[in-house]
Amino acid sequence: MKNPRDIIIKPIITERSMMDAEDKKFTFKVDKRANKIEIRNAVEAIFEVKVEKVTTMNMKGKVKRTGRFVGKRADWKKAVVKLTPDSKGIQFFEGV
């Protein structure tokens, strides 16, 4: 079994994710190889909450230029986690 802290890389803090946090939906950058069950178990283990639903998206990296050189940012995976109505919120998102 993988370490839950290796699956959840970092939270994503944007205007939209903060509006979704009011509806108990929290957004995280996760490991590209993680599936929905592993993400659910990792969030429940780290934050001690109950997860109702997990939605994942594969985000393509942007193509960037520096002068005449063209490069590409890495692809990554985003997960939106919806908590059950009786579950407490995640403390990390409440202070922002």
LUMVONU-330757 format. One record per residue (C-alpha): chain; x, y, z. Coordinates in nm, 3 decimals. Layout:
// LUMVONU-330757
<rec><chaine>A</chaine><u>X</u><v>Y</v><w>Z</w></rec>
...
// end
This chain:
// LUMVONU-330757
<rec><chaine>A</chaine><u>0.000</u><v>0.000</v><w>0.000</w></rec>
<rec><chaine>A</chaine><u>0.122</u><v>0.349</v><w>-0.086</w></rec>
<rec><chaine>A</chaine><u>0.180</u><v>0.618</v><w>0.172</w></rec>
<rec><chaine>A</chaine><u>-0.119</u><v>0.861</v><w>0.166</w></rec>
<rec><chaine>A</chaine><u>0.119</u><v>1.159</v><w>0.164</w></rec>
<rec><chaine>A</chaine><u>0.273</u><v>1.030</v><w>-0.160</w></rec>
<rec><chaine>A</chaine><u>-0.070</u><v>1.023</v><w>-0.328</w></rec>
<rec><chaine>A</chaine><u>-0.189</u><v>1.373</v><w>-0.223</w></rec>
<rec><chaine>A</chaine><u>0.081</u><v>1.610</v><w>-0.352</w></rec>
<rec><chaine>A</chaine><u>-0.065</u><v>1.952</v><w>-0.266</w></rec>
<rec><chaine>A</chaine><u>-0.396</u><v>2.139</v><w>-0.240</w></rec>
<rec><chaine>A</chaine><u>-0.502</u><v>2.369</v><w>-0.523</w></rec>
<rec><chaine>A</chaine><u>-0.600</u><v>2.716</v><w>-0.402</w></rec>
<rec><chaine>A</chaine><u>-0.796</u><v>2.918</v><w>-0.660</w></rec>
<rec><chaine>A</chaine><u>-1.112</u><v>3.128</v><w>-0.657</w></rec>
<rec><chaine>A</chaine><u>-1.315</u><v>2.840</v><w>-0.792</w></rec>
<rec><chaine>A</chaine><u>-1.175</u><v>2.587</v><w>-0.543</w></rec>
<rec><chaine>A</chaine><u>-1.253</u><v>2.825</v><w>-0.256</w></rec>
<rec><chaine>A</chaine><u>-1.615</u><v>2.862</v><w>-0.376</w></rec>
<rec><chaine>A</chaine><u>-1.640</u><v>2.481</v><w>-0.404</w></rec>
<rec><chaine>A</chaine><u>-1.501</u><v>2.447</v><w>-0.050</w></rec>
<rec><chaine>A</chaine><u>-1.825</u><v>2.600</v><w>0.081</w></rec>
<rec><chaine>A</chaine><u>-2.007</u><v>2.299</v><w>-0.071</w></rec>
<rec><chaine>A</chaine><u>-1.754</u><v>2.060</v><w>0.087</w></rec>
<rec><chaine>A</chaine><u>-1.567</u><v>2.002</v><w>-0.239</w></rec>
<rec><chaine>A</chaine><u>-1.188</u><v>2.021</v><w>-0.209</w></rec>
<rec><chaine>A</chaine><u>-0.932</u><v>2.019</v><w>-0.492</w></rec>
<rec><chaine>A</chaine><u>-0.591</u><v>1.850</v><w>-0.480</w></rec>
<rec><chaine>A</chaine><u>-0.299</u><v>1.780</v><w>-0.711</w></rec>
<rec><chaine>A</chaine><u>-0.246</u><v>1.403</v><w>-0.689</w></rec>
<rec><chaine>A</chaine><u>-0.006</u><v>1.141</v><w>-0.819</w></rec>
<rec><chaine>A</chaine><u>-0.071</u><v>1.062</v><w>-1.187</w></rec>
<rec><chaine>A</chaine><u>-0.083</u><v>0.686</v><w>-1.120</w></rec>
<rec><chaine>A</chaine><u>-0.333</u><v>0.708</v><w>-0.831</w></rec>
<rec><chaine>A</chaine><u>-0.689</u><v>0.586</v><w>-0.886</w></rec>
<rec><chaine>A</chaine><u>-1.009</u><v>0.712</v><w>-0.721</w></rec>
<rec><chaine>A</chaine><u>-1.007</u><v>0.449</v><w>-0.446</w></rec>
<rec><chaine>A</chaine><u>-0.649</u><v>0.531</v><w>-0.345</w></rec>
<rec><chaine>A</chaine><u>-0.729</u><v>0.904</v><w>-0.346</w></rec>
<rec><chaine>A</chaine><u>-1.038</u><v>0.845</v><w>-0.128</w></rec>
<rec><chaine>A</chaine><u>-0.841</u><v>0.639</v><w>0.124</w></rec>
<rec><chaine>A</chaine><u>-0.556</u><v>0.892</v><w>0.133</w></rec>
<rec><chaine>A</chaine><u>-0.787</u><v>1.191</v><w>0.202</w></rec>
<rec><chaine>A</chaine><u>-0.974</u><v>0.996</v><w>0.471</w></rec>
<rec><chaine>A</chaine><u>-0.646</u><v>0.895</v><w>0.637</w></rec>
<rec><chaine>A</chaine><u>-0.476</u><v>1.236</v><w>0.628</w></rec>
<rec><chaine>A</chaine><u>-0.768</u><v>1.467</v><w>0.714</w></rec>
<rec><chaine>A</chaine><u>-0.989</u><v>1.221</v><w>0.914</w></rec>
<rec><chaine>A</chaine><u>-1.306</u><v>1.292</v><w>0.711</w></rec>
<rec><chaine>A</chaine><u>-1.557</u><v>1.080</v><w>0.516</w></rec>
<rec><chaine>A</chaine><u>-1.548</u><v>1.107</v><w>0.136</w></rec>
<rec><chaine>A</chaine><u>-1.868</u><v>1.078</v><w>-0.068</w></rec>
<rec><chaine>A</chaine><u>-1.731</u><v>1.113</v><w>-0.422</w></rec>
<rec><chaine>A</chaine><u>-1.400</u><v>1.159</v><w>-0.606</w></rec>
<rec><chaine>A</chaine><u>-1.371</u><v>1.315</v><w>-0.952</w></rec>
<rec><chaine>A</chaine><u>-1.038</u><v>1.309</v><w>-1.135</w></rec>
<rec><chaine>A</chaine><u>-0.901</u><v>1.498</v><w>-1.436</w></rec>
<rec><chaine>A</chaine><u>-0.578</u><v>1.456</v><w>-1.632</w></rec>
<rec><chaine>A</chaine><u>-0.440</u><v>1.803</v><w>-1.696</w></rec>
<rec><chaine>A</chaine><u>-0.212</u><v>1.852</v><w>-1.996</w></rec>
<rec><chaine>A</chaine><u>0.101</u><v>2.062</v><w>-1.943</w></rec>
<rec><chaine>A</chaine><u>0.122</u><v>2.396</v><w>-2.125</w></rec>
<rec><chaine>A</chaine><u>0.370</u><v>2.460</v><w>-2.404</w></rec>
<rec><chaine>A</chaine><u>0.603</u><v>2.745</v><w>-2.301</w></rec>
<rec><chaine>A</chaine><u>0.871</u><v>2.942</v><w>-2.484</w></rec>
<rec><chaine>A</chaine><u>1.185</u><v>3.111</v><w>-2.360</w></rec>
<rec><chaine>A</chaine><u>1.325</u><v>3.302</v><w>-2.655</w></rec>
<rec><chaine>A</chaine><u>1.377</u><v>3.056</v><w>-2.935</w></rec>
<rec><chaine>A</chaine><u>1.356</u><v>2.748</v><w>-2.714</w></rec>
<rec><chaine>A</chaine><u>1.026</u><v>2.566</v><w>-2.681</w></rec>
<rec><chaine>A</chaine><u>0.949</u><v>2.350</v><w>-2.381</w></rec>
<rec><chaine>A</chaine><u>0.651</u><v>2.189</v><w>-2.212</w></rec>
<rec><chaine>A</chaine><u>0.536</u><v>2.179</v><w>-1.853</w></rec>
<rec><chaine>A</chaine><u>0.471</u><v>1.837</v><w>-1.704</w></rec>
<rec><chaine>A</chaine><u>0.128</u><v>1.673</v><w>-1.726</w></rec>
<rec><chaine>A</chaine><u>-0.047</u><v>1.629</v><w>-1.390</w></rec>
<rec><chaine>A</chaine><u>-0.364</u><v>1.492</v><w>-1.232</w></rec>
<rec><chaine>A</chaine><u>-0.626</u><v>1.688</v><w>-1.041</w></rec>
<rec><chaine>A</chaine><u>-0.882</u><v>1.539</v><w>-0.801</w></rec>
<rec><chaine>A</chaine><u>-1.197</u><v>1.705</v><w>-0.666</w></rec>
<rec><chaine>A</chaine><u>-1.309</u><v>1.535</v><w>-0.344</w></rec>
<rec><chaine>A</chaine><u>-1.667</u><v>1.578</v><w>-0.217</w></rec>
<rec><chaine>A</chaine><u>-1.722</u><v>1.508</v><w>0.152</w></rec>
<rec><chaine>A</chaine><u>-2.034</u><v>1.363</v><w>0.310</w></rec>
<rec><chaine>A</chaine><u>-2.283</u><v>1.616</v><w>0.455</w></rec>
<rec><chaine>A</chaine><u>-2.221</u><v>1.502</v><w>0.816</w></rec>
<rec><chaine>A</chaine><u>-1.841</u><v>1.518</v><w>0.777</w></rec>
<rec><chaine>A</chaine><u>-1.640</u><v>1.807</v><w>0.918</w></rec>
<rec><chaine>A</chaine><u>-1.450</u><v>2.033</v><w>0.676</w></rec>
<rec><chaine>A</chaine><u>-1.078</u><v>2.024</v><w>0.605</w></rec>
<rec><chaine>A</chaine><u>-0.902</u><v>2.273</v><w>0.835</w></rec>
<rec><chaine>A</chaine><u>-0.640</u><v>2.367</v><w>0.575</w></rec>
<rec><chaine>A</chaine><u>-0.899</u><v>2.526</v><w>0.344</w></rec>
<rec><chaine>A</chaine><u>-1.092</u><v>2.711</v><w>0.617</w></rec>
<rec><chaine>A</chaine><u>-0.814</u><v>2.958</v><w>0.701</w></rec>
<rec><chaine>A</chaine><u>-0.760</u><v>3.079</v><w>0.344</w></rec>
// end
